[in-house]
Each structure stands twice: as structure tokens, then as C-alpha cells.
Amino acid sequence: MIQEGERAPAFEAEIQDGSKVALGDWLSQGPLVLYFYPKDFTPG
């Protein structure tokens, strides 16, 4: 598990339109905050 303040590992994810984005693509544009939340309509 990643702890608060640690660097995120390099990863690629699919977004709503089906295209893929990589963490490195966003980091090259400046600081980035990642926020993860539970799936909609699930407890938690």
C-alpha cells in the first residue's frame, strides 16, 4: 500500500472515452494530485 507522501508508481489508465493516459504524461505538465475514492454506490 502506498503511504501518504510517497511517490505513485508509473501507471497507465483508461479514461471515460476509452483512451489511455499515463501518469508520466501528466507529471510532465507540473504538480499533480491523485485522489482515489470507492466505486460509486458501494459502502465505504
OpenMM code with the backbone's topology and positions (N, CA, C; nanometers):
from openmm import Vec3, app, unit

residues = "MET ILE GLN GLU GLY GLU ARG ALA PRO ALA PHE GLU ALA GLU ILE GLN ASP GLY SER LYS VAL ALA LEU GLY ASP TRP LEU SER GLN GLY PRO LEU VAL LEU TYR PHE TYR PRO LYS ASP PHE THR PRO GLY".split()
positions = [
    Vec3(0.0834, -0.1168, 0.0000),
    Vec3(0.0000, 0.0000, 0.0000),
    Vec3(0.0887, 0.1243, 0.0000),
    Vec3(0.0494, 0.2217, -0.0775),
    Vec3(0.1227, 0.3473, -0.0834),
    Vec3(0.0820, 0.4325, 0.0368),
    Vec3(0.1791, 0.4885, 0.1029),
    Vec3(0.1541, 0.5749, 0.2174),
    Vec3(0.1452, 0.7208, 0.1717),
    Vec3(0.0784, 0.8014, 0.2507),
    Vec3(0.0665, 0.9436, 0.2211),
    Vec3(0.2049, 1.0045, 0.2040),
    Vec3(0.2227, 1.0811, 0.0977),
    Vec3(0.3501, 1.1473, 0.0716),
    Vec3(0.4457, 1.0683, -0.0149),
    Vec3(0.4182, 0.9386, -0.0371),
    Vec3(0.5051, 0.8577, -0.1235),
    Vec3(0.4747, 0.8873, -0.2700),
    Vec3(0.5738, 0.8631, -0.3534),
    Vec3(0.5542, 0.8801, -0.4974),
    Vec3(0.4695, 0.7652, -0.5517),
    Vec3(0.3806, 0.7984, -0.6419),
    Vec3(0.2978, 0.6964, -0.7063),
    Vec3(0.3824, 0.6201, -0.8077),
    Vec3(0.3598, 0.4902, -0.8211),
    Vec3(0.4312, 0.4152, -0.9239),
    Vec3(0.3820, 0.4564, -1.0632),
    Vec3(0.4643, 0.4388, -1.1626),
    Vec3(0.4231, 0.4686, -1.3007),
    Vec3(0.3069, 0.3765, -1.3373),
    Vec3(0.2017, 0.4335, -1.3934),
    Vec3(0.0888, 0.3511, -1.4349),
    Vec3(0.0176, 0.4163, -1.5521),
    Vec3(-0.0644, 0.3363, -1.6175),
    Vec3(-0.1463, 0.3809, -1.7291),
    Vec3(-0.2898, 0.3425, -1.6965),
    Vec3(-0.3858, 0.4290, -1.7297),
    Vec3(-0.5260, 0.4015, -1.7002),
    Vec3(-0.6140, 0.4393, -1.8182),
    Vec3(-0.7264, 0.3693, -1.8275),
    Vec3(-0.8245, 0.4011, -1.9307),
    Vec3(-0.9211, 0.5055, -1.8753),
    Vec3(-0.9510, 0.6067, -1.9565),
    Vec3(-1.0441, 0.7105, -1.9132),
    Vec3(-1.1788, 0.6914, -1.9825),
    Vec3(-1.2736, 0.7799, -1.9535),
    Vec3(-1.4122, 0.7627, -1.9968),
    Vec3(-1.4292, 0.7391, -2.1457),
    Vec3(-1.3488, 0.8034, -2.2286),
    Vec3(-1.3673, 0.7869, -2.3740),
    Vec3(-1.2965, 0.6636, -2.4286),
    Vec3(-1.2336, 0.5846, -2.3405),
    Vec3(-1.1674, 0.4618, -2.3822),
    Vec3(-1.0201, 0.4792, -2.4142),
    Vec3(-0.9726, 0.6037, -2.4218),
    Vec3(-0.8306, 0.6252, -2.4478),
    Vec3(-0.7507, 0.6006, -2.3197),
    Vec3(-0.6208, 0.5883, -2.3347),
    Vec3(-0.5349, 0.5623, -2.2196),
    Vec3(-0.4474, 0.6831, -2.1908),
    Vec3(-0.4254, 0.7068, -2.0628),
    Vec3(-0.3360, 0.8132, -2.0186),
    Vec3(-0.2339, 0.7527, -1.9226),
    Vec3(-0.1152, 0.8093, -1.9225),
    Vec3(-0.0087, 0.7617, -1.8343),
    Vec3(0.0225, 0.8685, -1.7315),
    Vec3(0.0571, 0.8268, -1.6129),
    Vec3(0.0917, 0.9203, -1.5067),
    Vec3(0.2014, 1.0156, -1.5521),
    Vec3(0.3019, 0.9647, -1.6195),
    Vec3(0.4134, 1.0478, -1.6654),
    Vec3(0.3711, 1.1596, -1.7582),
    Vec3(0.2645, 1.1374, -1.8366),
    Vec3(0.2141, 1.2420, -1.9264),
    Vec3(0.1672, 1.3630, -1.8467),
    Vec3(0.1020, 1.3394, -1.7359),
    Vec3(0.0500, 1.4480, -1.6529),
    Vec3(0.1595, 1.5116, -1.5689),
    Vec3(0.2526, 1.4310, -1.5186),
    Vec3(0.3601, 1.4847, -1.4354),
    Vec3(0.4503, 1.5789, -1.5139),
    Vec3(0.4625, 1.5581, -1.6429),
    Vec3(0.5475, 1.6445, -1.7241),
    Vec3(0.4886, 1.7860, -1.7360),
    Vec3(0.3613, 1.8027, -1.7004),
    Vec3(0.2946, 1.9327, -1.7085),
    Vec3(0.3008, 2.0101, -1.5768),
    Vec3(0.3517, 1.9482, -1.4716),
    Vec3(0.3614, 2.0153, -1.3419),
    Vec3(0.3097, 1.9269, -1.2301),
    Vec3(0.2951, 1.9831, -1.1095),
    Vec3(0.2483, 1.9051, -0.9950),
    Vec3(0.1108, 1.8426, -1.0208),
    Vec3(0.0870, 1.7296, -0.9585),
    Vec3(-0.0369, 1.6556, -0.9794),
    Vec3(-0.0826, 1.5965, -0.8474),
    Vec3(-0.2109, 1.6050, -0.8198),
    Vec3(-0.2702, 1.5426, -0.7014),
    Vec3(-0.3582, 1.4289, -0.7489),
    Vec3(-0.3354, 1.3091, -0.6965),
    Vec3(-0.4191, 1.1939, -0.7287),
    Vec3(-0.5137, 1.1691, -0.6128),
    Vec3(-0.6387, 1.1431, -0.6435),
    Vec3(-0.7376, 1.1151, -0.5411),
    Vec3(-0.8157, 0.9924, -0.5859),
    Vec3(-0.8208, 0.8926, -0.5017),
    Vec3(-0.8945, 0.7697, -0.5325),
    Vec3(-1.0098, 0.7585, -0.4344),
    Vec3(-1.1236, 0.7157, -0.4817),
    Vec3(-1.2398, 0.7006, -0.3951),
    Vec3(-1.3079, 0.5687, -0.4280),
    Vec3(-1.3913, 0.5173, -0.3357),
    Vec3(-1.4604, 0.3906, -0.3622),
    Vec3(-1.5520, 0.4024, -0.4851),
    Vec3(-1.5754, 0.2911, -0.5482),
    Vec3(-1.6654, 0.2873, -0.6629),
    Vec3(-1.8020, 0.3428, -0.6225),
    Vec3(-1.8679, 0.4131, -0.7144),
    Vec3(-2.0000, 0.4692, -0.6854),
    Vec3(-2.0974, 0.3604, -0.6399),
    Vec3(-2.1824, 0.3984, -0.5496),
    Vec3(-2.2898, 0.3128, -0.4988),
    Vec3(-2.2377, 0.1900, -0.4227),
    Vec3(-2.1196, 0.2010, -0.3634),
    Vec3(-2.0694, 0.0940, -0.2776),
    Vec3(-2.0522, 0.1496, -0.1371),
    Vec3(-2.0652, 0.0653, -0.0358),
    Vec3(-2.0437, 0.1157, 0.1003),
    Vec3(-1.8994, 0.1558, 0.1202),
    Vec3(-1.8778, 0.2570, 0.1961),
    Vec3(-1.7413, 0.2974, 0.2249),
    Vec3(-1.7190, 0.4358, 0.1847),
] * unit.nanometer
topology = app.Topology()
chain = topology.addChain("A")
for resn in residues:
    res = topology.addResidue(resn, chain)
    for name in ("N", "CA", "C"):
        topology.addAtom(name, app.Element.getBySymbol(name[0]), res)
